[in-house]
């Protein structure tokens, strides 16, 4: 039908969330922590078509323990084509076990 596959939306969300983490967290925290998706809820507003240029805007809503909750808006120009609520788990890069990011790292994401 000419539209992108649903899996592509998840790729956009994953790329946006990981890029957000890497752009705010200190380099050593990025090296020590990985993020894995636990849950995605997607509300499709409009289809995206092959060749469309889209941008994903992320907002970190809250961090509770090892979990982070994000809202991502996928847009084509000014038009919102999808809204995604997702929950992520922080994983220690070495042990591959869930780990809480340090408070001072989380505070960087909520600094005004």
N, CA, C and O atoms as a MOPAC input file, in Angstrom:
PM7 MOZYME 1SCF
protein

 N      0.81200 1    -1.19800 1     0.00000 1
 C      0.00000 1     0.00000 1     0.00000 1
 C      0.85900 1     1.26700 1     0.00000 1
 O      0.32800 1     2.37700 1     0.02000 1
 N      2.17200 1     1.10300 1    -0.02300 1
 C      3.05500 1     2.25400 1    -0.11000 1
 C      3.42000 1     2.90100 1     1.21600 1
 O      4.20100 1     3.85300 1     1.23700 1
 N      2.87400 1     2.40800 1     2.32300 1
 C      3.22200 1     3.00700 1     3.61400 1
 C      4.31400 1     2.18700 1     4.28900 1
 O      4.56000 1     1.03600 1     3.93100 1
 N      4.96600 1     2.80900 1     5.28100 1
 C      6.04800 1     2.10200 1     5.96200 1
 C      5.47400 1     1.05100 1     6.90200 1
 O      4.34800 1     1.18100 1     7.38400 1
 N      6.24300 1     0.02800 1     7.15300 1
 C      5.85800 1    -1.06200 1     8.04300 1
 C      5.81200 1    -0.56300 1     9.48400 1
 O      6.57300 1     0.32800 1     9.86500 1
 N      4.92400 1    -1.13600 1    10.27500 1
 C      4.79400 1    -0.74800 1    11.68100 1
 C      6.11200 1    -0.87000 1    12.44200 1
 O      6.37600 1    -0.08100 1    13.34900 1
 N      6.92700 1    -1.83600 1    12.08900 1
 C      8.20600 1    -2.02400 1    12.76700 1
 C      9.11600 1    -0.81200 1    12.59000 1
 O      9.96000 1    -0.53900 1    13.44300 1
 N      8.95000 1    -0.09700 1    11.50400 1
 C      9.78400 1     1.08300 1    11.25900 1
 C      9.52800 1     2.16900 1    12.30100 1
 O     10.45000 1     2.87800 1    12.70500 1
 N      8.26500 1     2.29900 1    12.73700 1
 C      7.95200 1     3.27000 1    13.79400 1
 C      8.74700 1     2.94100 1    15.06000 1
 O      9.28100 1     3.83500 1    15.71600 1
 N      8.82000 1     1.65300 1    15.39300 1
 C      9.57300 1     1.25400 1    16.57700 1
 C     11.05800 1     1.55500 1    16.41600 1
 O     11.73100 1     1.91700 1    17.38200 1
 N     11.56400 1     1.40800 1    15.20500 1
 C     12.95800 1     1.77300 1    14.94100 1
 C     13.20200 1     3.25600 1    15.15300 1
 O     14.21500 1     3.65400 1    15.72900 1
 N     12.26500 1     4.07100 1    14.68300 1
 C     12.39300 1     5.52600 1    14.89200 1
 C     12.38700 1     5.86700 1    16.37000 1
 O     13.17900 1     6.69200 1    16.82600 1
 N     11.49300 1     5.23400 1    17.12000 1
 C     11.40100 1     5.49600 1    18.56200 1
 C     12.68800 1     5.05700 1    19.24900 1
 O     13.24900 1     5.80600 1    20.04800 1
 N     13.15300 1     3.86600 1    18.95000 1
 C     14.38100 1     3.37600 1    19.57200 1
 C     15.54600 1     4.31000 1    19.27600 1
 O     16.29200 1     4.67700 1    20.18400 1
 N     15.70700 1     4.69600 1    18.02200 1
 C     16.79700 1     5.60500 1    17.65400 1
 C     16.70100 1     6.92000 1    18.42100 1
 O     17.70800 1     7.42900 1    18.91300 1
 N     15.48800 1     7.47300 1    18.52300 1
 C     15.29300 1     8.75900 1    19.19200 1
 C     15.58600 1     8.67000 1    20.68800 1
 O     16.24900 1     9.54700 1    21.24200 1
 N     15.09900 1     7.62000 1    21.34300 1
 C     15.31500 1     7.46700 1    22.78800 1
 C     16.80400 1     7.26900 1    23.07900 1
 O     17.34400 1     7.90200 1    23.98600 1
 N     17.45700 1     6.41800 1    22.33500 1
 C     18.88900 1     6.16600 1    22.56000 1
 C     19.70200 1     7.42400 1    22.26600 1
 O     20.63400 1     7.74100 1    23.00500 1
 N     19.36300 1     8.14000 1    21.20100 1
 C     20.05900 1     9.39700 1    20.90000 1
 C     19.86800 1    10.41300 1    22.02000 1
 O     20.79800 1    11.14100 1    22.36700 1
 N     18.66100 1    10.46200 1    22.58500 1
 C     18.38600 1    11.37200 1    23.70100 1
 C     19.27900 1    11.02800 1    24.88800 1
 O     19.89900 1    11.91600 1    25.47400 1
 N     19.35100 1     9.75800 1    25.24500 1
 C     20.20600 1     9.31000 1    26.33900 1
 C     21.65300 1     9.71500 1    26.08800 1
 O     22.30800 1    10.27000 1    26.97000 1
 N     22.14800 1     9.43800 1    24.89200 1
 C     23.55100 1     9.73500 1    24.57200 1
 C     23.84000 1    11.23000 1    24.54900 1
 O     24.96700 1    11.64200 1    24.82400 1
 N     22.84500 1    12.04700 1    24.22600 1
 C     23.08400 1    13.48900 1    24.13700 1
 C     23.07200 1    14.18500 1    25.49600 1
 O     23.60200 1    15.28900 1    25.62300 1
 N     22.47500 1    13.55700 1    26.52000 1
 C     22.36700 1    14.20200 1    27.83000 1
 C     23.25600 1    13.53600 1    28.87600 1
 O     23.86600 1    14.22900 1    29.69000 1
 N     23.34100 1    12.23400 1    28.87200 1
 C     24.12400 1    11.50500 1    29.88200 1
 C     25.61600 1    11.71100 1    29.64400 1
 O     26.04500 1    11.87500 1    28.50200 1
 N     26.40900 1    11.70400 1    30.71500 1
 C     27.86000 1    11.79600 1    30.53900 1
 C     28.39800 1    10.56000 1    29.81400 1
 O     27.80100 1     9.48400 1    29.86700 1
 N     29.50700 1    10.72900 1    29.15200 1
 C     30.10500 1     9.66600 1    28.33200 1
 C     30.30100 1     8.38400 1    29.13500 1
 O     30.03100 1     7.29400 1    28.63200 1
 N     30.76500 1     8.50200 1    30.37100 1
 C     31.01500 1     7.29800 1    31.18200 1
 C     29.70800 1     6.57500 1    31.51700 1
 O     29.69600 1     5.34800 1    31.61000 1
 N     28.61700 1     7.30800 1    31.69800 1
 C     27.31200 1     6.67600 1    31.96100 1
 C     26.79800 1     5.97100 1    30.70500 1
 O     26.21200 1     4.89100 1    30.78900 1
 N     27.01500 1     6.57700 1    29.55900 1
 C     26.61400 1     5.94700 1    28.29400 1
 C     27.35800 1     4.63100 1    28.11600 1
 O     26.77700 1     3.65000 1    27.65000 1
 N     28.63500 1     4.59900 1    28.48100 1
 C     29.43000 1     3.37600 1    28.35200 1
 C     28.99100 1     2.30100 1    29.35500 1
 O     29.07400 1     1.11000 1    29.05700 1
 N     28.52600 1     2.71400 1    30.53500 1
 C     28.15600 1     1.76300 1    31.60600 1
 C     26.73700 1     1.23800 1    31.51400 1
 O     26.43100 1     0.18700 1    32.07800 1
 N     25.85700 1     1.95500 1    30.80900 1
 C     24.43700 1     1.60900 1    30.81900 1
 C     23.89600 1     1.38300 1    29.41500 1
 O     24.23400 1     2.10100 1    28.47400 1
 N     23.05500 1     0.37700 1    29.30200 1
 C     22.32100 1     0.10800 1    28.06400 1
 C     20.83600 1     0.23900 1    28.38900 1
 O     20.44000 1     0.12800 1    29.55000 1
 N     20.01900 1     0.47200 1    27.37300 1
 C     18.57500 1     0.56700 1    27.57300 1
 C     17.88300 1    -0.43800 1    26.67200 1
 O     18.19000 1    -0.54000 1    25.48400 1
 N     16.94300 1    -1.18300 1    27.25000 1
 C     16.14500 1    -2.12500 1    26.47200 1
 C     14.67200 1    -1.77700 1    26.64600 1
 O     14.23100 1    -1.39300 1    27.73000 1
 N     13.93000 1    -1.91800 1    25.56700 1
 C     12.49800 1    -1.60000 1    25.59700 1
 C     11.73600 1    -2.69100 1    26.32000 1
 O     11.98200 1    -3.87900 1    26.11300 1
 N     10.81000 1    -2.28200 1    27.16800 1
 C      9.91500 1    -3.21100 1    27.85300 1
 C      8.51600 1    -3.17700 1    27.26300 1
 O      7.82200 1    -4.19400 1    27.22000 1
 N      8.10600 1    -1.99100 1    26.80700 1
 C      6.73100 1    -1.84300 1    26.33900 1
 C      6.62400 1    -0.62300 1    25.42700 1
 O      7.25400 1     0.40700 1    25.66700 1
 N      5.80800 1    -0.76200 1    24.36900 1
 C      5.47700 1     0.35500 1    23.47900 1
 C      3.96500 1     0.38700 1    23.29300 1
 O      3.33700 1    -0.65100 1    23.08600 1
 N      3.39200 1     1.56400 1    23.36700 1
 C      1.99100 1     1.77700 1    23.00100 1
 C      1.98800 1     2.82300 1    21.89700 1
 O      2.39800 1     3.96400 1    22.11000 1
 N      1.52200 1     2.42900 1    20.71400 1
 C      1.55600 1     3.33400 1    19.56900 1
 C      0.13500 1     3.73000 1    19.18800 1
 O     -0.74600 1     2.88600 1    19.02600 1
 N     -0.06000 1     5.03100 1    19.05200 1
 C     -1.30400 1     5.54200 1    18.49500 1
 C     -0.95700 1     6.13600 1    17.14300 1
 O     -0.24100 1     7.13400 1    17.05600 1
 N     -1.46500 1     5.52200 1    16.09900 1
 C     -1.20400 1     5.98600 1    14.73500 1
 C     -2.22900 1     7.06000 1    14.38400 1
 O     -3.43400 1     6.83900 1    14.50300 1
 N     -1.74900 1     8.21600 1    13.95400 1
 C     -2.62800 1     9.32200 1    13.56300 1
 C     -2.77800 1     9.40600 1    12.04200 1
 O     -3.86700 1     9.66300 1    11.52800 1
 N     -1.69000 1     9.18800 1    11.34500 1
 C     -1.65200 1     9.24400 1     9.88500 1
 C     -0.59800 1     8.24200 1     9.42200 1
 O      0.33700 1     7.95000 1    10.16700 1
 N     -0.73100 1     7.71600 1     8.21700 1
 C      0.30900 1     6.79800 1     7.72800 1
 C      1.56200 1     7.56400 1     7.29100 1
 O      1.48600 1     8.70300 1     6.83000 1
 N      2.69300 1     6.91800 1     7.44500 1
 C      3.94300 1     7.41200 1     6.85600 1
 C      4.15500 1     6.61000 1     5.58200 1
 O      3.88900 1     5.40900 1     5.54500 1
 N      4.63000 1     7.27100 1     4.55000 1
 C      4.82800 1     6.61400 1     3.26300 1
 C      6.30400 1     6.50800 1     2.93100 1
 O      7.12100 1     7.29000 1     3.41900 1
 N      6.63300 1     5.54700 1     2.10800 1
 C      8.01400 1     5.36500 1     1.67800 1
 C      8.52500 1     6.67600 1     1.12100 1
 O      7.86900 1     7.30900 1     0.29400 1
 N      9.70200 1     7.08000 1     1.57800 1
 C     10.29400 1     8.32700 1     1.10800 1
 C      9.95400 1     9.54000 1     1.95900 1
 O     10.55600 1    10.59800 1     1.77600 1
 N      9.00000 1     9.41800 1     2.89200 1
 C      8.67900 1    10.54100 1     3.78600 1
 C      9.86400 1    10.84900 1     4.68300 1
 O     10.58600 1     9.95100 1     5.11500 1
 N     10.05400 1    12.13000 1     4.95400 1
 C     11.02600 1    12.54000 1     5.95600 1
 C     10.26100 1    12.78100 1     7.24700 1
 O      9.33000 1    13.58400 1     7.29200 1
 N     10.66400 1    12.07900 1     8.29100 1
 C      9.99300 1    12.22200 1     9.58800 1
 C     11.02500 1    12.58600 1    10.64200 1
 O     12.22500 1    12.36400 1    10.47900 1
 N     10.52000 1    13.14600 1    11.71800 1
 C     11.37200 1    13.45600 1    12.86200 1
 C     10.65700 1    12.96600 1    14.10100 1
 O      9.43300 1    13.05000 1    14.19600 1
 N     11.42700 1    12.45000 1    15.05900 1
 C     10.85900 1    11.95400 1    16.31200 1
 C     11.33300 1    12.86400 1    17.44500 1
 O     12.53200 1    13.06900 1    17.63400 1
 N     10.37600 1    13.40100 1    18.18900 1
 C     10.66100 1    14.23800 1    19.35000 1
 C     10.38300 1    13.41600 1    20.60000 1
 O      9.30000 1    12.84900 1    20.74400 1
 N     11.36100 1    13.34700 1    21.50900 1
 C     11.18100 1    12.55100 1    22.72100 1
 C     11.11400 1    13.43600 1    23.95300 1
 O     11.75900 1    14.48000 1    24.03800 1
 N     10.31100 1    12.98000 1    24.90100 1
 C     10.22700 1    13.61400 1    26.20900 1
 C     10.33700 1    12.51000 1    27.24400 1
 O      9.56200 1    11.55400 1    27.23500 1
 N     11.30100 1    12.65200 1    28.13100 1
 C     11.42900 1    11.71900 1    29.24000 1
 C     10.42800 1    12.16500 1    30.29700 1
 O     10.57300 1    13.23800 1    30.88300 1
 N      9.42000 1    11.34700 1    30.53800 1
 C      8.36700 1    11.71900 1    31.48100 1
 C      8.75000 1    11.44500 1    32.92600 1
 O      8.52000 1    12.27800 1    33.80200 1
 N      9.34100 1    10.26700 1    33.18100 1
 C      9.74600 1     9.94600 1    34.54800 1
 C     10.73300 1     8.78500 1    34.53800 1
 O     10.81700 1     8.01200 1    33.58400 1
 N     11.47000 1     8.69700 1    35.63300 1
 C     12.37100 1     7.57100 1    35.87900 1
 C     12.01800 1     7.03400 1    37.26000 1
 O     11.99800 1     7.77700 1    38.24200 1
 N     11.74400 1     5.74200 1    37.32200 1
 C     11.44400 1     5.07400 1    38.58500 1
 C     12.32400 1     3.84400 1    38.68400 1
 O     12.13200 1     2.87000 1    37.95700 1
 N     13.27400 1     3.89400 1    39.57300 1
 C     14.18300 1     2.76000 1    39.73300 1
 C     14.95600 1     2.50000 1    38.45600 1
 O     15.70100 1     3.35700 1    37.98100 1
 N     14.77200 1     1.30900 1    37.90300 1
 C     15.50100 1     0.93000 1    36.68500 1
 C     14.71300 1     1.28400 1    35.41800 1
 O     15.20400 1     1.08400 1    34.30700 1
 N     13.49200 1     1.81100 1    35.58200 1
 C     12.61700 1     2.08100 1    34.43600 1
 C     12.54800 1     3.56600 1    34.08200 1
 O     12.56500 1     4.43900 1    34.94900 1
 N     12.47000 1     3.81200 1    32.78800 1
 C     12.28200 1     5.17000 1    32.27000 1
 C     11.08100 1     5.16100 1    31.33400 1
 O     10.93000 1     4.25900 1    30.51000 1
 N     10.23300 1     6.16800 1    31.46800 1
 C      9.03900 1     6.28300 1    30.63300 1
 C      9.18700 1     7.47900 1    29.69800 1
 O      9.40200 1     8.60900 1    30.13600 1
 N      9.07000 1     7.21000 1    28.42500 1
 C      9.21100 1     8.22700 1    27.38600 1
 C      7.91800 1     8.40300 1    26.61300 1
 O      7.12600 1     7.47000 1    26.47500 1
 N      7.71700 1     9.61800 1    26.10900 1
 C      6.69200 1     9.86400 1    25.10700 1
 C      7.41900 1    10.36700 1    23.86800 1
 O      8.25100 1    11.27000 1    23.94600 1
 N      7.09800 1     9.77800 1    22.73600 1
 C      7.73000 1    10.15900 1    21.47200 1
 C      6.65000 1    10.54600 1    20.47900 1
 O      5.68300 1     9.81200 1    20.27900 1
 N      6.82400 1    11.71200 1    19.85700 1
 C      5.92800 1    12.16800 1    18.80000 1
 C      6.68200 1    12.03400 1    17.48400 1
 O      7.76400 1    12.59900 1    17.31900 1
 N      6.11000 1    11.29000 1    16.55900 1
 C      6.69900 1    11.14400 1    15.23300 1
 C      5.94500 1    12.09500 1    14.31500 1
 O      4.72200 1    12.02500 1    14.19400 1
 N      6.68900 1    12.97800 1    13.67400 1
 C      6.07400 1    13.99900 1    12.83700 1
 C      6.60500 1    13.97800 1    11.41400 1
 O      7.75900 1    13.63400 1    11.15600 1
 N      5.72300 1    14.35700 1    10.50400 1
 C      6.08500 1    14.63600 1     9.11200 1
 C      5.75100 1    16.10500 1     8.94800 1
 O      4.58200 1    16.48100 1     8.86400 1
 N      6.79100 1    16.93800 1     8.90100 1
 C      6.55100 1    18.37900 1     8.91600 1
 C      5.89700 1    18.74800 1    10.23400 1
 O      6.37400 1    18.35100 1    11.29700 1
 N      4.81000 1    19.50400 1    10.17700 1
 C      4.07700 1    19.90400 1    11.37900 1
 C      3.03500 1    18.86300 1    11.79800 1
 O      2.43100 1    18.99000 1    12.86300 1
 N      2.82300 1    17.85500 1    10.98400 1
 C      1.76700 1    16.86700 1    11.20300 1
 C      2.25800 1    15.71600 1    12.08800 1
 O      3.25100 1    15.06100 1    11.77100 1
 N      1.56500 1    15.48000 1    13.18400 1
 C      1.88600 1    14.33500 1    14.04500 1
 C      1.29000 1    13.09100 1    13.39500 1
 O      0.08400 1    13.00900 1    13.16100 1
 N      2.15700 1    12.12800 1    13.11100 1
 C      1.66800 1    10.90300 1    12.47200 1
 C      1.56700 1     9.74000 1    13.45600 1
 O      0.85700 1     8.76700 1    13.20000 1
 N      2.28200 1     9.84000 1    14.59000 1
 C      2.17700 1     8.78500 1    15.60600 1
 C      2.61200 1     9.33200 1    16.96000 1
 O      3.49600 1    10.18400 1    17.05500 1
 N      1.96900 1     8.82000 1    17.99700 1
 C      2.34200 1     9.10900 1    19.37400 1
 C      2.68800 1     7.78000 1    20.01600 1
 O      1.93000 1     6.81500 1    19.91600 1
 N      3.83900 1     7.73500 1    20.67600 1
 C      4.30300 1     6.47400 1    21.24000 1
 C      4.67600 1     6.68200 1    22.70600 1
 O      5.48000 1     7.55500 1    23.03400 1
 N      4.09100 1     5.88200 1    23.57000 1
 C      4.48500 1     5.84300 1    24.97400 1
 C      5.29000 1     4.55700 1    25.13800 1
 O      4.84600 1     3.48000 1    24.74200 1
 N      6.46800 1     4.68300 1    25.72300 1
 C      7.31100 1     3.50300 1    25.86000 1
 C      7.96700 1     3.46400 1    27.22800 1
 O      8.22400 1     4.49700 1    27.84600 1
 N      8.23000 1     2.25600 1    27.68500 1
 C      8.91900 1     2.02800 1    28.95300 1
 C     10.19900 1     1.26700 1    28.64800 1
 O     10.20400 1     0.30100 1    27.88500 1
 N     11.28600 1     1.72600 1    29.26300 1
 C     12.61700 1     1.18200 1    29.01600 1
 C     13.24300 1     0.75600 1    30.33200 1
 O     12.93300 1     1.31800 1    31.38200 1
 N     14.12000 1    -0.23300 1    30.27900 1
 C     14.83700 1    -0.71500 1    31.45500 1
 C     16.33000 1    -0.44400 1    31.27100 1
 O     16.90700 1    -0.73100 1    30.22200 1
 N     16.93700 1     0.11200 1    32.31300 1
 C     18.38000 1     0.37100 1    32.29800 1
 C     19.11200 1    -0.91000 1    32.68700 1
 O     18.77400 1    -1.56000 1    33.67600 1
 N     20.11100 1    -1.25400 1    31.89800 1
 C     20.88000 1    -2.48800 1    32.07700 1
 C     22.35800 1    -2.13300 1    32.24400 1
 O     22.88100 1    -1.28500 1    31.52200 1
 N     23.01500 1    -2.77100 1    33.18000 1
 C     24.46000 1    -2.61900 1    33.33800 1
 C     25.13400 1    -3.25600 1    32.12200 1
 O     24.86400 1    -4.41200 1    31.79700 1
 N     25.99800 1    -2.51600 1    31.46000 1
 C     26.61900 1    -3.00100 1    30.22100 1
 C     27.49600 1    -4.22700 1    30.45000 1
 O     27.64100 1    -5.05600 1    29.55200 1
 N     28.07300 1    -4.35000 1    31.62100 1
 C     28.95900 1    -5.48700 1    31.88600 1
 C     28.19600 1    -6.71900 1    32.36400 1
 O     28.39300 1    -7.81000 1    31.83000 1
 N     27.33100 1    -6.55900 1    33.36000 1
 C     26.64200 1    -7.70700 1    33.95400 1
 C     25.36200 1    -8.08500 1    33.21600 1
 O     24.86000 1    -9.20100 1    33.35100 1
 N     24.84200 1    -7.14000 1    32.43600 1
 C     23.56600 1    -7.32000 1    31.71000 1
 C     22.39000 1    -7.49900 1    32.66800 1
 O     21.38700 1    -8.12400 1    32.32600 1
 N     22.52700 1    -6.93700 1    33.88300 1
 C     21.45400 1    -6.98300 1    34.86400 1
 C     20.86200 1    -5.57700 1    35.02300 1
 O     21.55600 1    -4.58200 1    34.81200 1
 N     19.58000 1    -5.50000 1    35.39500 1
 C     18.97400 1    -4.18100 1    35.61500 1
 C     19.74300 1    -3.40000 1    36.68100 1
 O     20.21100 1    -3.95800 1    37.67300 1
 N     19.85700 1    -2.09200 1    36.44400 1
 C     20.59000 1    -1.21900 1    37.37200 1
 C     19.92800 1     0.16200 1    37.36800 1
 O     19.46100 1     0.63300 1    36.33100 1
 N     19.89400 1     0.79400 1    38.52400 1
 C     19.37500 1     2.15700 1    38.62800 1
 C     20.45000 1     3.14400 1    38.21400 1
 O     21.56700 1     3.08900 1    38.72900 1
 N     20.13600 1     4.04400 1    37.29600 1
 C     21.10500 1     5.10600 1    36.99700 1
 C     21.24000 1     6.01100 1    38.22100 1
 O     20.27600 1     6.19600 1    38.96500 1
 N     22.41600 1     6.56900 1    38.43200 1
 C     22.66300 1     7.45600 1    39.57200 1
 C     21.74900 1     8.68300 1    39.49100 1
 O     21.43300 1     9.16500 1    38.40400 1
 N     21.34000 1     9.17000 1    40.64100 1
 C     20.43700 1    10.32900 1    40.71300 1
 C     20.99600 1    11.53300 1    39.97000 1
 O     20.24600 1    12.24200 1    39.29900 1
 N     22.29800 1    11.77700 1    40.07800 1
 C     22.88200 1    12.94700 1    39.40700 1
 C     22.81000 1    12.82700 1    37.87900 1
 O     22.77300 1    13.84100 1    37.18200 1
 N     22.79200 1    11.61800 1    37.36500 1
 C     22.62600 1    11.41500 1    35.92000 1
 C     21.17600 1    11.69900 1    35.53200 1
 O     20.91800 1    12.41200 1    34.56200 1
 N     20.24300 1    11.14900 1    36.28000 1
 C     18.82400 1    11.36800 1    35.98800 1
 C     18.48200 1    12.84900 1    36.09500 1
 O     17.71500 1    13.36900 1    35.28500 1
 N     19.04800 1    13.53200 1    37.09400 1
 C     18.76900 1    14.95700 1    37.27600 1
 C     19.13600 1    15.78000 1    36.04900 1
 O     18.50300 1    16.80400 1    35.79100 1
 N     20.13300 1    15.36300 1    35.29100 1
 C     20.50900 1    16.07800 1    34.06300 1
 C     19.35200 1    16.14600 1    33.05900 1
 O     19.21400 1    17.12400 1    32.32500 1
 N     18.53700 1    15.11100 1    33.03900 1
 C     17.44100 1    15.03600 1    32.08600 1
 C     16.26300 1    15.93100 1    32.46600 1
 O     15.42400 1    16.25600 1    31.62600 1
 N     16.20800 1    16.32300 1    33.73800 1
 C     15.10500 1    17.12900 1    34.20900 1
 C     15.52700 1    18.54200 1    34.61200 1
 O     14.72200 1    19.30400 1    35.14700 1
 N     16.78400 1    18.88700 1    34.35500 1
 C     17.27400 1    20.23000 1    34.67100 1
 C     16.54800 1    21.26100 1    33.82500 1
 O     16.27100 1    21.02800 1    32.64800 1
 N     16.24700 1    22.37600 1    34.41300 1
 C     15.51800 1    23.42900 1    33.68500 1
 C     16.41400 1    24.58000 1    33.38400 1
 O     15.97900 1    25.56000 1    32.77900 1

